[in-house]
Amino acid sequence: MTNLDLLIVEDSPEDYEATARAFKKANLRNPLIHCECGDDALDYLYGRGEWETPGRPCLILLDLNLPGTSGREVLAVVKADEFLKRIPVIILTTSCDEKDIEACYDLGANSYVQKPVGLTEFMESIGRLKDYWLEISVQPKMTIR
């Protein structure tokens, strides 16, 4: 799975940079695609706007509170689409609200991770996430339109 993109949908430049550094430290070889809002993420997945072809990432890390189309809305679109629904979507957010957690799992999230506050804990969390989802877990082949 090292040749497939990993999509990070995160509006905070600081959080994206911390995530990218954590993946680099964990020896991630997958290219990272960064979208700052839900609309851009959907454009990437459907090959619209600046994206010439639809993206098929091996994993989506999705923040909930995004400008424009929210993370919940992106999750709902991805999991309702026949060609996208098998892509694992990991919610990576600061929210620990039980309603958010339940709503995300109801929409089909594969995992819900609350961002640790400390940098060391955050780096360790991303490393474990990478180990599980990209090395241990067996994923189905991606369907191409």
C-alpha positions, 0 to 999 in steps of 0.5 A: 500500500506504499504507492497509494495516496493518503488523504488528510483533510485538515483546515489547521496548517499547524495540525497538518504539519504535525501530522505530516511530521509524525508520519515522516517520523513513522517512516510512511512512504505513501504520498500525502495529499492535503485538502484544507476543506471538505469541498476540496476533499470531494473535488480530489475524490471526484476529479473536479476543479484542480484535480484532473483525475479522481483520487483513490487514497488508501486512507482518509484522515478527516477532521470534523470541523471544516470550513464549507462542507463539514467532515460529517458531510464528507464522511456521509458522501464517501460512505454513500458512494459505491466507488468510495465506500471501501476507503477507510475513513479515520476521524481525527479531531479534537472533539470528544463529544459523544454525539459526534462519536456516535454520528460518525460511526452511524455514518460509517467511520472506520475509526474515531481518534481524538487528537492528543494535546501533547506533541509527543502523544500526538506523534505516538498516536499517528505512528500507531495509526500508521502501523495498524491501518497501513501495515497490519490491516488488510484492505480491499482493492480500490475500485476505479471508475 
